[in-house]
Amino acid sequence: MPLEDTPQSSLQRSSLVRPPRVMDILTVHQVLDHLDKGDPELARLLRMFFFLGMSHREIAEELGMPISTVHRKKNDALKLLRQHFS
């Protein structure tokens, strides 16, 4: 099978998969820096949710807080970030 016909090659050509752009990476770093300076616990919570893929329940257990608090803090953090970066 020629290299061009391998599943990996067709996946790489897919429009669904694109390498991260420099601006995407810089924006992620800006967000994390902003959160770390303002509220490190919120930064940790968002990292756990978005980058580690942890569920609300897993985060609640790890941080020792109710699930409802995890939901509220995540929503508050996202609202704060939208306001700051819009």
Stockholm file with secondary structure:
# STOCKHOLM 1.0

chainA/1-86         MPLEDTPQSSLQRSSLVRPPRVMDILTVHQVLDHLDKGDPELARLLRMFFFLGMSHREIAEELGMPISTVHRKKNDALKLLRQHFS
#=GR chainA/1-86 SS CCGGGSHHHHHHHCTTCCCCCHHHHHHHHHHHHHHHHHCHHHHHHHIIIIISCCCHHHHHHHHTSCHHHHHHHHHHHHHHHHHHHC
#=GC SS_cons        CCGGGSHHHHHHHCTTCCCCCHHHHHHHHHHHHHHHHHCHHHHHHHIIIIISCCCHHHHHHHHTSCHHHHHHHHHHHHHHHHHHHC
//
